Amino acid sequence: LRYAVSGIIFLISLSAMAQKKPLDHTVYDSWKSISNIKVTHDGKYSVAVVREQEGDSYLLIKDLKSFKELILPRGYTYSITPDQKQVISLIKSPYAATRQAKIRKTADEKMPKDSLAIISLADFNVIKLPNVKSYKIGKDYSDYLAYTIDDSLKQKDKKDVKARTLILRNLHSAKEDTLKNITEYVFSNNGKTFGAFVKANPKDSLSKHGVMYMDLANNNRKIISEGKTIYKSLAASELGNRLAFLATGDSLKKEIKDYSLYYY
């Protein structure tokens, strides 16, 4: 009897082993990893990026009470707005399309573009905006989202910072304001003021490089500096009532340029 029982156990073990799929490359390709996991301050929602071994990743948002889920295909980086009511996410262009474009050696400006998604956590409503290069929001408080357009215009000088169209969008009213020829931009931490470098319009001989300061609460804007050759390293104070930046009037041909620190 003892041998009979041992034989049965052995056969069961063999059967179980036969049912298990051996680990090979086909199994590895199906594995997923989770990164950038966050939970809203009230503990109601979780957000994470799920990455595939090969192919398109996605953004996963879960209502932790009802267990309702939203999957945003190709969402790969995101921010939760300071009021914890919305998620802002960049959506990568499809993996297959990007791969084919690289094989064809497509020019950088003609490559497939990313998109931007604005997701309401209350009802999982998704608004998608095409051809977006980058975005920012205030760290501690923000009624506004700023994002730049990824256009298909060829840049003559690859070393030069490309100027882009920037859209300021009110996250509550959806009203948008368009700013042209922006090379760098920043919100104050409290999200109430905004600064940007404006590049001279090459089609307008009278336009100049400059620095724009905006009071978003009162919708006031002004140029606080202009006429320098290069502006860079823009920073805003905690309350947003001060800006600092580097600038030089040296010729672009000068190899080592002398910069001054400006404080507004």
C-alpha positions in Angstrom: 0.0 0.0 0.0 2.8 2.4 0.9 4.4 1.9 -2.6 1.0 2.4 -4.2 0.5 5.7 -2.4 4.0 6.8 -3.3 3.4 5.9 -6.9 0.2 7.9 -7.0 1.9 11.0 -5.4 4.7 10.7 -8.0 2.2 10.5 -10.9 0.3 13.6 -9.5 3.6 15.5 -9.2 4.5 14.5 -12.8 1.1 15.7 -14.0 1.4 19.0 -12.2 4.9 19.5 -13.7 3.6 18.7 -17.1 0.9 21.4 -16.8 3.4 24.1 -16.0 4.7 26.0 -19.0 8.5 26.1 -19.1 10.1 29.5 -18.8 11.4 30.7 -22.2 11.5 33.9 -24.3 7.8 33.7 -25.1 7.0 34.0 -21.4 9.4 36.8 -20.7 7.8 39.0 -23.4 4.4 38.8 -21.5 5.8 40.0 -18.2 4.9 43.5 -17.0 6.4 45.9 -14.6 4.8 48.7 -12.6 6.4 52.1 -11.9 5.7 55.6 -10.7 2.9 54.5 -8.3 1.0 57.3 -6.5 -2.1 57.5 -4.4 -4.2 60.7 -4.1 -4.1 62.5 -0.7 -7.6 61.3 0.2 -6.7 57.7 -0.6 -9.5 57.3 -3.1 -7.4 56.7 -6.3 -4.2 55.1 -7.3 -2.2 55.8 -10.4 0.6 53.9 -12.0 2.5 53.3 -15.2 2.4 49.6 -16.4 5.3 48.8 -18.7 5.4 46.0 -21.3 8.7 44.2 -22.1 8.2 45.2 -25.7 5.5 47.4 -27.1 3.3 50.1 -25.6 3.0 50.8 -21.9 -0.1 52.3 -20.4 -1.4 54.4 -17.5 -3.6 52.6 -15.0 -6.0 54.6 -12.7 -8.1 52.7 -10.2 -10.9 53.9 -7.9 -9.9 52.2 -4.7 -13.5 52.1 -3.4 -15.5 50.9 -6.4 -12.4 49.2 -8.1 -13.4 50.8 -11.3 -10.4 51.1 -13.6 -9.3 53.4 -16.4 -6.5 52.3 -18.8 -4.9 55.0 -20.9 -3.0 53.3 -23.7 0.6 54.6 -24.1 0.4 56.9 -21.1 4.0 57.0 -19.8 4.5 60.0 -17.5 1.9 61.9 -15.5 1.1 64.4 -12.7 -1.7 64.6 -10.3 -3.0 68.1 -10.0 -2.5 69.8 -6.6 -6.2 69.7 -5.9 -6.2 65.9 -6.5 -9.0 66.2 -9.0 -7.3 65.5 -12.3 -4.4 63.5 -13.8 -2.3 65.0 -16.6 -0.5 62.5 -18.7 1.7 62.4 -21.8 0.7 59.8 -24.3 3.6 58.3 -26.4 3.1 57.8 -30.1 2.5 54.1 -31.0 5.5 51.9 -30.7 5.0 50.3 -34.1 4.6 53.7 -35.9 7.7 55.1 -34.2 9.8 52.0 -35.0 8.8 52.1 -38.7 9.6 55.9 -38.8 13.1 55.2 -37.4 13.6 52.3 -39.9 12.7 54.8 -42.7 15.2 57.3 -41.1 12.4 59.9 -40.9 13.6 63.4 -40.0 13.1 64.4 -36.3 10.5 67.0 -37.1 8.4 64.5 -39.0 8.5 61.7 -36.4 5.2 60.7 -34.8 4.2 63.1 -32.0 3.1 62.6 -28.4 -0.3 63.7 -27.1 -1.6 65.0 -23.8 -4.5 63.7 -21.8 -6.4 65.5 -19.1 -8.3 63.0 -17.0 -11.1 63.8 -14.5 -10.9 61.5 -11.5 -14.5 62.1 -10.6 -15.9 60.4 -13.7 -12.8 59.2 -15.6 -13.6 61.6 -18.5 -10.6 62.0 -20.8 -9.7 65.0 -22.9 -6.9 64.5 -25.5 -4.7 67.2 -27.0 -2.5 66.3 -30.0 1.1 67.1 -30.9 2.3 68.1 -27.4 6.0 68.3 -26.6 6.0 69.1 -22.8 3.8 70.3 -20.0 4.0 71.9 -16.5 1.7 72.7 -13.6 2.2 74.5 -10.3 3.6 72.3 -7.6 1.4 73.2 -4.6 -1.6 74.9 -6.3 -2.6 75.4 -9.9 -5.6 76.5 -11.9 -3.5 76.3 -15.0 -1.8 73.8 -17.2 0.9 75.0 -19.6 1.9 72.8 -22.6 4.0 73.4 -25.7 3.1 72.3 -29.3 5.4 69.8 -31.1 5.2 71.2 -34.6 6.7 69.8 -37.8 8.8 72.8 -38.7 12.4 72.1 -39.5 15.0 73.9 -37.3 17.9 75.3 -39.2 20.4 75.4 -36.4 20.3 72.2 -34.3 22.3 73.8 -31.5 19.8 76.6 -31.0 16.9 76.2 -28.6 13.8 75.7 -30.6 11.0 78.2 -30.0 7.5 76.7 -29.6 3.9 77.8 -29.3 2.8 77.5 -25.7 -0.8 77.1 -24.6 -1.9 78.2 -21.1 -5.1 76.3 -20.2 -7.4 77.0 -17.3 -8.1 73.5 -15.8 -11.6 74.6 -14.6 -13.0 76.6 -17.4 -10.9 75.0 -20.3 -10.2 78.5 -21.6 -6.9 78.7 -23.4 -4.4 81.5 -24.1 -1.7 81.1 -26.8 1.8 82.4 -26.4 4.2 82.4 -29.4 7.9 81.7 -29.7 8.5 80.4 -26.1 11.8 78.6 -25.4 11.6 78.1 -21.6 8.8 78.5 -19.0 8.1 78.1 -15.3 5.2 78.3 -12.8 5.7 79.5 -9.2 5.1 76.7 -6.7 1.8 78.3 -5.7 0.7 78.3 -9.4 -0.4 81.9 -9.4 2.4 83.4 -11.5 4.2 82.3 -14.7 7.4 83.3 -16.4 8.7 82.6 -19.9 11.5 83.4 -22.3 10.2 84.8 -25.6 12.4 84.4 -28.7 12.5 87.1 -31.3 10.2 86.4 -34.3 12.5 85.9 -37.4 9.8 87.3 -39.6 9.6 90.6 -37.6 12.8 92.7 -37.7 11.6 94.8 -34.7 11.0 91.9 -32.3 13.5 91.0 -29.7 14.4 88.2 -27.3 12.8 88.9 -23.9 11.4 87.7 -20.6 7.6 87.7 -19.9 6.1 87.8 -16.5 2.4 86.9 -15.9 0.1 87.4 -12.9 -2.4 84.7 -13.6 -4.8 85.7 -10.9 -5.3 89.1 -12.6 -4.5 88.0 -16.1 -1.8 90.7 -16.3 1.4 90.2 -18.4 4.4 92.3 -19.1 7.9 92.1 -20.6 10.4 92.6 -17.8 13.6 92.4 -19.9 14.4 92.3 -23.6 17.2 92.8 -26.1 19.8 90.4 -24.8 21.4 87.8 -27.1 20.7 84.8 -24.9 18.4 84.2 -21.9 18.5 81.0 -19.9 18.0 79.3 -16.4 14.7 80.9 -15.5 13.6 80.4 -11.9 10.6 81.7 -9.9 10.3 82.3 -6.1 8.0 80.3 -3.9 5.3 82.9 -4.0 6.0 83.8 -7.6 6.5 87.6 -7.0 10.2 87.3 -8.0 12.0 85.9 -11.0 15.7 85.2 -11.6 17.5 84.4 -14.9 20.8 84.5 -16.7 21.4 86.7 -19.7 24.1 87.9 -22.0 24.5 90.5 -24.7 27.6 88.8 -26.2 27.6 87.8 -29.8 26.5 84.3 -30.7 29.8 83.8 -32.3 31.8 84.4 -29.1 33.0 81.1 -27.9 33.0 81.8 -24.1 30.1 84.1 -23.2 29.8 86.3 -20.1 26.5 85.9 -18.3 24.9 88.2 -15.7 22.4 87.2 -13.1 19.2 89.2 -13.2 16.7 89.5 -10.4 13.1 90.9 -10.8 
